Amino acid sequence: LLLIKKYLPRALKETSIDNVVEIKSVKELPAFIRDFYGTLPQTLGFEFDVIPIRDFNFYRQLFPNTECVDIAPLIHATRMIKSEWEIAQMKVSAHLSYKTFQYIENNLRPGLTEMEFSGMFEAFARQIGHAGKLRVRNYQTEGYPWHVLSGKNGGLVGLLDSPSSGEGTSPAFPCGAGHKKILPDEPVMIDLGSVINGYHFDETRMFAINSMPEKALDACKASIEIHNEVLAHVKPGIPLSELFNLSVKKASALGYDDEYLGPAGYKVTFIGHGIGLELIEHPIIAKSKHIMAEAGMIFALEPKMVFADRFAAGIESVFAITTTGYTLLSQTPVKIFIV
């Protein structure tokens, strides 16, 4: 039973559910449910991690004799394993991201501000299907596609649960692209989030105009080495915490203890996250996440470094776990782009 307040004719065209009923007010819910099922539910499920308290209290008043339980863990568990259809949708998203990075490679030039260039490639992405709105579950974070961090802005830590937040446009939005002009011969991190048909994609590539300073170039190469080291160990049954620890061990072996995952005292404790209907989904590839990898899980893998107040370096690709290992869904080449 699907109850629709607005708009029934469209709902009838778009849903696969057979029983669709129009209601004029949410207050009619108990009566319609009783008429259809012959009784009111003994238990109602809510996603406690996202429902506003005011809405929750409203529903409790509508169903005073019904037990209210948290079904968010069930939603998370269901979304962790993607169906073949969902994987096909992610491949469409991957191609949109790939085409956008092609545009970025062909149009990045000195003198553009970070936000100005962000507007250019986002407009292109919209032209080829990007829906624009990135869905994030955590109300304390932001979902946006303009994470362009050039030079010293890559070394700015901020509110994001990410190694680097960037400058942003003001203290009112202190993350992502800012007003700094992109210059030749400096590292530029571009973290692109996109979505088509409801399924998200999340990739990061490093760019430079003309050349990249040796220290930054070495860090970018090291990030790719860490990325590849993690992927080499991906298989069903491996604890996600082990993949995290492998990345830290590799970063240390390469000499990047201090910079890997952020500056001392502000390091993040994850290197990847699930992705699908939301930009960030369960499970997380993190130090404390001992859940086992399973076929059908899709992750964005993002080993990154921050050189405080100087620059950021990193890579991010999306992969799916298979029955024997993994397959890389990202179509954008895993490399450093010098344009």
FITOR-27252 format. One record per residue (C-alpha): x, y, z; residue in one letter. Coordinates in steps of 0.001 Angstrom, whole numbers, padded with zeros to 6 digits. Layout:
<timis>
<c1 = X | c2 = Y | c3 = Z | r = A>
...
</timis>
This chain:
<timis>
<c1 = 000000 | c2 = 000000 | c3 = 000000 | r = L>
<c1 = 001401 | c2 = 003365 | c3 = -001077 | r = L>
<c1 = -000315 | c2 = 006454 | c3 = 000314 | r = L>
<c1 = 000221 | c2 = 009595 | c3 = -001757 | r = I>
<c1 = -000529 | c2 = 013150 | c3 = -000697 | r = K>
<c1 = 000781 | c2 = 014715 | c3 = -003889 | r = K>
<c1 = 000591 | c2 = 013874 | c3 = -006784 | r = Y>
<c1 = -001525 | c2 = 010804 | c3 = -007570 | r = L>
<c1 = -001494 | c2 = 010844 | c3 = -011426 | r = P>
<c1 = 002299 | c2 = 011014 | c3 = -011446 | r = R>
<c1 = 002629 | c2 = 008394 | c3 = -008714 | r = A>
<c1 = 000503 | c2 = 005962 | c3 = -010726 | r = L>
<c1 = 002897 | c2 = 006339 | c3 = -013673 | r = K>
<c1 = 006126 | c2 = 006093 | c3 = -011699 | r = E>
<c1 = 005560 | c2 = 003460 | c3 = -008998 | r = T>
<c1 = 005673 | c2 = -000309 | c3 = -009351 | r = S>
<c1 = 003393 | c2 = -000739 | c3 = -006318 | r = I>
<c1 = -000100 | c2 = -001958 | c3 = -007212 | r = D>
<c1 = -002135 | c2 = -000411 | c3 = -004396 | r = N>
<c1 = -001859 | c2 = 003373 | c3 = -004528 | r = V>
<c1 = -004265 | c2 = 005594 | c3 = -002599 | r = V>
<c1 = -004477 | c2 = 009377 | c3 = -002451 | r = E>
<c1 = -004809 | c2 = 011115 | c3 = 000907 | r = I>
<c1 = -005528 | c2 = 014776 | c3 = 001592 | r = K>
<c1 = -003817 | c2 = 014906 | c3 = 004976 | r = S>
<c1 = -001230 | c2 = 012821 | c3 = 006807 | r = V>
<c1 = -003720 | c2 = 012691 | c3 = 009659 | r = K>
<c1 = -005768 | c2 = 010300 | c3 = 007497 | r = E>
<c1 = -003052 | c2 = 007624 | c3 = 007701 | r = L>
<c1 = -004575 | c2 = 005556 | c3 = 010535 | r = P>
<c1 = -007998 | c2 = 005390 | c3 = 008874 | r = A>
<c1 = -006637 | c2 = 004335 | c3 = 005474 | r = F>
<c1 = -004339 | c2 = 001719 | c3 = 006995 | r = I>
<c1 = -007190 | c2 = 000297 | c3 = 009070 | r = R>
<c1 = -009497 | c2 = 000175 | c3 = 006034 | r = D>
<c1 = -006886 | c2 = -001635 | c3 = 003918 | r = F>
<c1 = -005466 | c2 = -004088 | c3 = 006466 | r = Y>
<c1 = -008399 | c2 = -004344 | c3 = 008853 | r = G>
<c1 = -006302 | c2 = -003230 | c3 = 011801 | r = T>
<c1 = -003649 | c2 = -000756 | c3 = 012855 | r = L>
<c1 = -000011 | c2 = -001880 | c3 = 012999 | r = P>
<c1 = 001449 | c2 = -003085 | c3 = 016267 | r = Q>
<c1 = 004862 | c2 = -001774 | c3 = 015218 | r = T>
<c1 = 005928 | c2 = 001208 | c3 = 013105 | r = L>
<c1 = 009441 | c2 = 001554 | c3 = 011713 | r = G>
<c1 = 011252 | c2 = 004880 | c3 = 011459 | r = F>
<c1 = 014756 | c2 = 005832 | c3 = 010410 | r = E>
<c1 = 015825 | c2 = 007329 | c3 = 013719 | r = F>
<c1 = 019050 | c2 = 008732 | c3 = 012291 | r = D>
<c1 = 017257 | c2 = 011114 | c3 = 009935 | r = V>
<c1 = 013644 | c2 = 011714 | c3 = 011038 | r = I>
<c1 = 013177 | c2 = 015085 | c3 = 012790 | r = P>
<c1 = 012035 | c2 = 014798 | c3 = 016403 | r = I>
<c1 = 008963 | c2 = 016925 | c3 = 015715 | r = R>
<c1 = 007843 | c2 = 014584 | c3 = 012925 | r = D>
<c1 = 008486 | c2 = 011532 | c3 = 015093 | r = F>
<c1 = 006384 | c2 = 012937 | c3 = 017922 | r = N>
<c1 = 003605 | c2 = 013742 | c3 = 015446 | r = F>
<c1 = 003453 | c2 = 010127 | c3 = 014252 | r = Y>
<c1 = 003506 | c2 = 008845 | c3 = 017810 | r = R>
<c1 = 000407 | c2 = 010927 | c3 = 018476 | r = Q>
<c1 = -001257 | c2 = 009526 | c3 = 015343 | r = L>
<c1 = -000539 | c2 = 005956 | c3 = 016474 | r = F>
<c1 = -000616 | c2 = 006171 | c3 = 020299 | r = P>
<c1 = -000883 | c2 = 002415 | c3 = 020873 | r = N>
<c1 = 001787 | c2 = 001399 | c3 = 018362 | r = T>
<c1 = 005402 | c2 = 000612 | c3 = 019209 | r = E>
<c1 = 007883 | c2 = 002777 | c3 = 017283 | r = C>
<c1 = 011206 | c2 = 001133 | c3 = 016411 | r = V>
<c1 = 014385 | c2 = 002113 | c3 = 014581 | r = D>
<c1 = 014672 | c2 = 000519 | c3 = 011139 | r = I>
<c1 = 017694 | c2 = 002563 | c3 = 010024 | r = A>
<c1 = 020047 | c2 = -000433 | c3 = 010534 | r = P>
<c1 = 017833 | c2 = -002518 | c3 = 008232 | r = L>
<c1 = 017903 | c2 = 000211 | c3 = 005579 | r = I>
<c1 = 021689 | c2 = 000458 | c3 = 005849 | r = H>
<c1 = 022127 | c2 = -003320 | c3 = 005644 | r = A>
<c1 = 019862 | c2 = -003560 | c3 = 002598 | r = T>
<c1 = 021706 | c2 = -000796 | c3 = 000774 | r = R>
<c1 = 025148 | c2 = -002243 | c3 = 001518 | r = M>
<c1 = 024723 | c2 = -005021 | c3 = -001044 | r = I>
<c1 = 023912 | c2 = -003758 | c3 = -004528 | r = K>
<c1 = 021843 | c2 = -005727 | c3 = -007022 | r = S>
<c1 = 022977 | c2 = -006244 | c3 = -010605 | r = E>
<c1 = 020515 | c2 = -003540 | c3 = -011640 | r = W>
<c1 = 022031 | c2 = -001121 | c3 = -009138 | r = E>
<c1 = 025549 | c2 = -001913 | c3 = -010318 | r = I>
<c1 = 024393 | c2 = -001124 | c3 = -013857 | r = A>
<c1 = 023136 | c2 = 002266 | c3 = -012634 | r = Q>
<c1 = 026501 | c2 = 002920 | c3 = -011002 | r = M>
<c1 = 028224 | c2 = 002220 | c3 = -014311 | r = K>
<c1 = 026084 | c2 = 004928 | c3 = -015908 | r = V>
<c1 = 027123 | c2 = 007284 | c3 = -013098 | r = S>
<c1 = 030746 | c2 = 006274 | c3 = -013670 | r = A>
<c1 = 030539 | c2 = 007309 | c3 = -017312 | r = H>
<c1 = 029069 | c2 = 010695 | c3 = -016404 | r = L>
<c1 = 031965 | c2 = 011253 | c3 = -013998 | r = S>
<c1 = 034482 | c2 = 010146 | c3 = -016630 | r = Y>
<c1 = 033081 | c2 = 012550 | c3 = -019230 | r = K>
<c1 = 033157 | c2 = 015384 | c3 = -016695 | r = T>
<c1 = 036792 | c2 = 014705 | c3 = -015857 | r = F>
<c1 = 037546 | c2 = 014764 | c3 = -019576 | r = Q>
<c1 = 035971 | c2 = 018220 | c3 = -019682 | r = Y>
<c1 = 038028 | c2 = 019267 | c3 = -016653 | r = I>
<c1 = 041245 | c2 = 018089 | c3 = -018316 | r = E>
<c1 = 040456 | c2 = 019993 | c3 = -021503 | r = N>
<c1 = 039293 | c2 = 023239 | c3 = -019877 | r = N>
<c1 = 041410 | c2 = 023803 | c3 = -016770 | r = L>
<c1 = 043413 | c2 = 026991 | c3 = -017232 | r = R>
<c1 = 045177 | c2 = 029560 | c3 = -015059 | r = P>
<c1 = 043342 | c2 = 032649 | c3 = -013862 | r = G>
<c1 = 040012 | c2 = 030983 | c3 = -013191 | r = L>
<c1 = 038922 | c2 = 031002 | c3 = -009573 | r = T>
<c1 = 038163 | c2 = 027671 | c3 = -007956 | r = E>
<c1 = 034455 | c2 = 028473 | c3 = -007781 | r = M>
<c1 = 034374 | c2 = 029825 | c3 = -011334 | r = E>
<c1 = 035884 | c2 = 026629 | c3 = -012713 | r = F>
<c1 = 033576 | c2 = 024558 | c3 = -010538 | r = S>
<c1 = 030616 | c2 = 026296 | c3 = -012145 | r = G>
<c1 = 031974 | c2 = 025468 | c3 = -015581 | r = M>
<c1 = 032368 | c2 = 021737 | c3 = -015065 | r = F>
<c1 = 029170 | c2 = 021433 | c3 = -013057 | r = E>
<c1 = 027276 | c2 = 023092 | c3 = -015919 | r = A>
<c1 = 028811 | c2 = 020564 | c3 = -018306 | r = F>
<c1 = 027881 | c2 = 017687 | c3 = -016001 | r = A>
<c1 = 024301 | c2 = 018978 | c3 = -015862 | r = R>
<c1 = 024167 | c2 = 019001 | c3 = -019647 | r = Q>
<c1 = 024959 | c2 = 015277 | c3 = -019757 | r = I>
<c1 = 022607 | c2 = 014200 | c3 = -016991 | r = G>
<c1 = 023985 | c2 = 015156 | c3 = -013571 | r = H>
<c1 = 020963 | c2 = 015729 | c3 = -011315 | r = A>
<c1 = 022769 | c2 = 018326 | c3 = -009208 | r = G>
<c1 = 021579 | c2 = 017464 | c3 = -005706 | r = K>
<c1 = 023933 | c2 = 015154 | c3 = -003814 | r = L>
<c1 = 022162 | c2 = 013297 | c3 = -001028 | r = R>
<c1 = 024036 | c2 = 012961 | c3 = 002252 | r = V>
<c1 = 022563 | c2 = 011379 | c3 = 005363 | r = R>
<c1 = 024501 | c2 = 013188 | c3 = 008082 | r = N>
<c1 = 022849 | c2 = 016543 | c3 = 008771 | r = Y>
<c1 = 026182 | c2 = 017869 | c3 = 010053 | r = Q>
<c1 = 027951 | c2 = 017553 | c3 = 006716 | r = T>
<c1 = 027493 | c2 = 018990 | c3 = 003236 | r = E>
<c1 = 026966 | c2 = 017402 | c3 = -000160 | r = G>
<c1 = 028221 | c2 = 019443 | c3 = -003104 | r = Y>
<c1 = 030126 | c2 = 018845 | c3 = -006362 | r = P>
<c1 = 032528 | c2 = 021790 | c3 = -006260 | r = W>
<c1 = 035409 | c2 = 020476 | c3 = -004120 | r = H>
<c1 = 038249 | c2 = 022191 | c3 = -005976 | r = V>
<c1 = 041316 | c2 = 022787 | c3 = -003812 | r = L>
<c1 = 044253 | c2 = 024510 | c3 = -005491 | r = S>
<c1 = 047668 | c2 = 025033 | c3 = -003967 | r = G>
<c1 = 047566 | c2 = 026203 | c3 = -000346 | r = K>
<c1 = 043775 | c2 = 025802 | c3 = -000168 | r = N>
<c1 = 044316 | c2 = 022052 | c3 = -000273 | r = G>
<c1 = 046115 | c2 = 022347 | c3 = 003045 | r = G>
<c1 = 043148 | c2 = 023887 | c3 = 004868 | r = L>
<c1 = 041450 | c2 = 021678 | c3 = 007444 | r = V>
<c1 = 037876 | c2 = 022530 | c3 = 008391 | r = G>
<c1 = 034450 | c2 = 021232 | c3 = 009317 | r = L>
<c1 = 034312 | c2 = 018319 | c3 = 006880 | r = L>
<c1 = 035025 | c2 = 014801 | c3 = 008086 | r = D>
<c1 = 037672 | c2 = 014702 | c3 = 005399 | r = S>
<c1 = 041436 | c2 = 015245 | c3 = 005427 | r = P>
<c1 = 041024 | c2 = 018670 | c3 = 003803 | r = S>
<c1 = 038051 | c2 = 021029 | c3 = 003678 | r = S>
<c1 = 039339 | c2 = 023775 | c3 = 001415 | r = G>
<c1 = 038608 | c2 = 027481 | c3 = 001727 | r = E>
<c1 = 034951 | c2 = 027659 | c3 = 000739 | r = G>
<c1 = 033270 | c2 = 030907 | c3 = -000233 | r = T>
<c1 = 032893 | c2 = 032369 | c3 = 003276 | r = S>
<c1 = 032689 | c2 = 031354 | c3 = 006960 | r = P>
<c1 = 029021 | c2 = 030598 | c3 = 006192 | r = A>
<c1 = 030149 | c2 = 027837 | c3 = 003794 | r = F>
<c1 = 033759 | c2 = 027102 | c3 = 004760 | r = P>
<c1 = 034465 | c2 = 024119 | c3 = 002541 | r = C>
<c1 = 035051 | c2 = 023297 | c3 = -001090 | r = G>
<c1 = 036012 | c2 = 025736 | c3 = -003814 | r = A>
<c1 = 036823 | c2 = 029302 | c3 = -002860 | r = G>
<c1 = 037796 | c2 = 032587 | c3 = -004470 | r = H>
<c1 = 041466 | c2 = 031753 | c3 = -004985 | r = K>
<c1 = 042665 | c2 = 031837 | c3 = -008574 | r = K>
<c1 = 044092 | c2 = 028619 | c3 = -009966 | r = I>
<c1 = 047754 | c2 = 029120 | c3 = -010854 | r = L>
<c1 = 050229 | c2 = 027298 | c3 = -013081 | r = P>
<c1 = 052669 | c2 = 024869 | c3 = -011486 | r = D>
<c1 = 050631 | c2 = 024045 | c3 = -008378 | r = E>
<c1 = 048717 | c2 = 020894 | c3 = -007362 | r = P>
<c1 = 044956 | c2 = 021076 | c3 = -007815 | r = V>
<c1 = 042738 | c2 = 018486 | c3 = -006138 | r = M>
<c1 = 039322 | c2 = 018026 | c3 = -007755 | r = I>
<c1 = 036881 | c2 = 015814 | c3 = -005860 | r = D>
<c1 = 033820 | c2 = 015347 | c3 = -008055 | r = L>
<c1 = 030518 | c2 = 014082 | c3 = -006735 | r = G>
<c1 = 027796 | c2 = 013396 | c3 = -009282 | r = S>
<c1 = 024445 | c2 = 011629 | c3 = -009456 | r = V>
<c1 = 022218 | c2 = 010305 | c3 = -012223 | r = I>
<c1 = 018980 | c2 = 008347 | c3 = -011841 | r = N>
<c1 = 019452 | c2 = 008519 | c3 = -008077 | r = G>
<c1 = 022850 | c2 = 006786 | c3 = -007970 | r = Y>
<c1 = 025952 | c2 = 008687 | c3 = -006910 | r = H>
<c1 = 029579 | c2 = 008589 | c3 = -007956 | r = F>
<c1 = 032578 | c2 = 010083 | c3 = -006163 | r = D>
<c1 = 036044 | c2 = 010485 | c3 = -007682 | r = E>
<c1 = 039132 | c2 = 012574 | c3 = -006980 | r = T>
<c1 = 041972 | c2 = 013325 | c3 = -009359 | r = R>
<c1 = 045016 | c2 = 015562 | c3 = -009070 | r = M>
<c1 = 045763 | c2 = 018163 | c3 = -011723 | r = F>
<c1 = 048447 | c2 = 020724 | c3 = -012466 | r = A>
<c1 = 048888 | c2 = 023291 | c3 = -015215 | r = I>
<c1 = 052274 | c2 = 023022 | c3 = -016993 | r = N>
<c1 = 053993 | c2 = 021167 | c3 = -014147 | r = S>
<c1 = 053625 | c2 = 020062 | c3 = -010541 | r = M>
<c1 = 056253 | c2 = 020692 | c3 = -007847 | r = P>
<c1 = 058300 | c2 = 017581 | c3 = -007114 | r = E>
<c1 = 057180 | c2 = 017256 | c3 = -003489 | r = K>
<c1 = 053513 | c2 = 017378 | c3 = -004494 | r = A>
<c1 = 054077 | c2 = 015052 | c3 = -007438 | r = L>
<c1 = 055766 | c2 = 012485 | c3 = -005208 | r = D>
<c1 = 052872 | c2 = 012662 | c3 = -002733 | r = A>
<c1 = 050343 | c2 = 012168 | c3 = -005528 | r = C>
<c1 = 052267 | c2 = 009141 | c3 = -006785 | r = K>
<c1 = 052397 | c2 = 007758 | c3 = -003246 | r = A>
<c1 = 048625 | c2 = 008165 | c3 = -002909 | r = S>
<c1 = 048154 | c2 = 006077 | c3 = -006036 | r = I>
<c1 = 050525 | c2 = 003436 | c3 = -004635 | r = E>
<c1 = 048449 | c2 = 003266 | c3 = -001445 | r = I>
<c1 = 045247 | c2 = 003090 | c3 = -003514 | r = H>
<c1 = 046624 | c2 = 000178 | c3 = -005539 | r = N>
<c1 = 047976 | c2 = -001600 | c3 = -002447 | r = E>
<c1 = 044528 | c2 = -001586 | c3 = -000854 | r = V>
<c1 = 042844 | c2 = -002834 | c3 = -004029 | r = L>
<c1 = 045367 | c2 = -005667 | c3 = -004319 | r = A>
<c1 = 044053 | c2 = -007071 | c3 = -001029 | r = H>
<c1 = 040319 | c2 = -006593 | c3 = -001639 | r = V>
<c1 = 038332 | c2 = -009817 | c3 = -001537 | r = K>
<c1 = 035200 | c2 = -011138 | c3 = 000162 | r = P>
<c1 = 035811 | c2 = -011941 | c3 = 003815 | r = G>
<c1 = 038578 | c2 = -009446 | c3 = 004517 | r = I>
<c1 = 037767 | c2 = -007134 | c3 = 007455 | r = P>
<c1 = 037393 | c2 = -003539 | c3 = 006321 | r = L>
<c1 = 039590 | c2 = -002454 | c3 = 009234 | r = S>
<c1 = 042385 | c2 = -004567 | c3 = 007735 | r = E>
<c1 = 042178 | c2 = -002600 | c3 = 004479 | r = L>
<c1 = 042449 | c2 = 000610 | c3 = 006493 | r = F>
<c1 = 045471 | c2 = -000690 | c3 = 008394 | r = N>
<c1 = 047122 | c2 = -001802 | c3 = 005148 | r = L>
<c1 = 046824 | c2 = 001741 | c3 = 003819 | r = S>
<c1 = 048370 | c2 = 003260 | c3 = 006953 | r = V>
<c1 = 051227 | c2 = 000747 | c3 = 006836 | r = K>
<c1 = 051885 | c2 = 001548 | c3 = 003172 | r = K>
<c1 = 051799 | c2 = 005304 | c3 = 003806 | r = A>
<c1 = 054308 | c2 = 004843 | c3 = 006622 | r = S>
<c1 = 056590 | c2 = 002746 | c3 = 004416 | r = A>
<c1 = 056522 | c2 = 005519 | c3 = 001825 | r = L>
<c1 = 057421 | c2 = 008149 | c3 = 004432 | r = G>
<c1 = 054081 | c2 = 009918 | c3 = 004831 | r = Y>
<c1 = 053150 | c2 = 009191 | c3 = 008458 | r = D>
<c1 = 052667 | c2 = 012873 | c3 = 009252 | r = D>
<c1 = 050595 | c2 = 013857 | c3 = 006235 | r = E>
<c1 = 048472 | c2 = 010773 | c3 = 005575 | r = Y>
<c1 = 044756 | c2 = 011280 | c3 = 006300 | r = L>
<c1 = 045331 | c2 = 014778 | c3 = 007651 | r = G>
<c1 = 047684 | c2 = 016657 | c3 = 009976 | r = P>
<c1 = 048529 | c2 = 015372 | c3 = 013446 | r = A>
<c1 = 045611 | c2 = 015715 | c3 = 015832 | r = G>
<c1 = 043099 | c2 = 016027 | c3 = 012998 | r = Y>
<c1 = 043527 | c2 = 012804 | c3 = 011055 | r = K>
<c1 = 040406 | c2 = 011057 | c3 = 009787 | r = V>
<c1 = 040038 | c2 = 007370 | c3 = 010612 | r = T>
<c1 = 038646 | c2 = 006117 | c3 = 007306 | r = F>
<c1 = 039875 | c2 = 005655 | c3 = 003743 | r = I>
<c1 = 036635 | c2 = 004815 | c3 = 001975 | r = G>
<c1 = 032882 | c2 = 004643 | c3 = 002173 | r = H>
<c1 = 029946 | c2 = 002880 | c3 = 000642 | r = G>
<c1 = 028156 | c2 = 004755 | c3 = -002112 | r = I>
<c1 = 024885 | c2 = 004384 | c3 = -003993 | r = G>
<c1 = 021556 | c2 = 006100 | c3 = -003359 | r = L>
<c1 = 023485 | c2 = 008391 | c3 = -001037 | r = E>
<c1 = 026936 | c2 = 009866 | c3 = -001488 | r = L>
<c1 = 028147 | c2 = 008234 | c3 = 001722 | r = I>
<c1 = 026636 | c2 = 004905 | c3 = 002757 | r = E>
<c1 = 027475 | c2 = 002042 | c3 = 005062 | r = H>
<c1 = 029845 | c2 = 000355 | c3 = 005434 | r = P>
<c1 = 032889 | c2 = 002549 | c3 = 005991 | r = I>
<c1 = 036456 | c2 = 001371 | c3 = 005402 | r = I>
<c1 = 037710 | c2 = 002548 | c3 = 008758 | r = A>
<c1 = 040008 | c2 = 001743 | c3 = 011632 | r = K>
<c1 = 037151 | c2 = 000605 | c3 = 013859 | r = S>
<c1 = 034970 | c2 = -001155 | c3 = 011265 | r = K>
<c1 = 035568 | c2 = -004890 | c3 = 011523 | r = H>
<c1 = 032700 | c2 = -005860 | c3 = 009221 | r = I>
<c1 = 033720 | c2 = -008319 | c3 = 006500 | r = M>
<c1 = 033763 | c2 = -007325 | c3 = 002848 | r = A>
<c1 = 031004 | c2 = -008986 | c3 = 000810 | r = E>
<c1 = 030370 | c2 = -009380 | c3 = -002902 | r = A>
<c1 = 028023 | c2 = -006643 | c3 = -004076 | r = G>
<c1 = 029414 | c2 = -003924 | c3 = -001831 | r = M>
<c1 = 030490 | c2 = -000768 | c3 = -003654 | r = I>
<c1 = 033035 | c2 = 001625 | c3 = -002174 | r = F>
<c1 = 034669 | c2 = 004944 | c3 = -002933 | r = A>
<c1 = 038325 | c2 = 004479 | c3 = -001932 | r = L>
<c1 = 040084 | c2 = 007752 | c3 = -001092 | r = E>
<c1 = 043591 | c2 = 007719 | c3 = 000403 | r = P>
<c1 = 044559 | c2 = 011365 | c3 = 000801 | r = K>
<c1 = 047253 | c2 = 013522 | c3 = 002362 | r = M>
<c1 = 047351 | c2 = 017046 | c3 = 003719 | r = V>
<c1 = 050446 | c2 = 019223 | c3 = 003831 | r = F>
<c1 = 049146 | c2 = 021900 | c3 = 006197 | r = A>
<c1 = 048723 | c2 = 025324 | c3 = 004554 | r = D>
<c1 = 050594 | c2 = 024088 | c3 = 001472 | r = R>
<c1 = 048615 | c2 = 021561 | c3 = -000589 | r = F>
<c1 = 046663 | c2 = 018311 | c3 = -000615 | r = A>
<c1 = 047377 | c2 = 015110 | c3 = -002524 | r = A>
<c1 = 045207 | c2 = 012090 | c3 = -003125 | r = G>
<c1 = 043112 | c2 = 009863 | c3 = -005325 | r = I>
<c1 = 039580 | c2 = 008486 | c3 = -005151 | r = E>
<c1 = 038059 | c2 = 005708 | c3 = -007225 | r = S>
<c1 = 034942 | c2 = 003573 | c3 = -006984 | r = V>
<c1 = 035105 | c2 = -000221 | c3 = -006977 | r = F>
<c1 = 032710 | c2 = -003128 | c3 = -006498 | r = A>
<c1 = 033568 | c2 = -006270 | c3 = -004566 | r = I>
<c1 = 033056 | c2 = -009446 | c3 = -006602 | r = T>
<c1 = 033024 | c2 = -013110 | c3 = -005596 | r = T>
<c1 = 036738 | c2 = -013370 | c3 = -006391 | r = T>
<c1 = 038086 | c2 = -009873 | c3 = -005731 | r = G>
<c1 = 036985 | c2 = -006536 | c3 = -007101 | r = Y>
<c1 = 036178 | c2 = -004654 | c3 = -010269 | r = T>
<c1 = 036997 | c2 = -000990 | c3 = -010753 | r = L>
<c1 = 033847 | c2 = 000904 | c3 = -011717 | r = L>
<c1 = 035721 | c2 = 004166 | c3 = -012248 | r = S>
<c1 = 036366 | c2 = 004864 | c3 = -015910 | r = Q>
<c1 = 038534 | c2 = 007921 | c3 = -015261 | r = T>
<c1 = 042208 | c2 = 006909 | c3 = -015539 | r = P>
<c1 = 043985 | c2 = 006465 | c3 = -012213 | r = V>
<c1 = 046749 | c2 = 008969 | c3 = -012877 | r = K>
<c1 = 047989 | c2 = 012514 | c3 = -012312 | r = I>
<c1 = 046813 | c2 = 014985 | c3 = -014962 | r = F>
<c1 = 049335 | c2 = 017576 | c3 = -016161 | r = I>
<c1 = 047563 | c2 = 019891 | c3 = -018613 | r = V>
</timis>
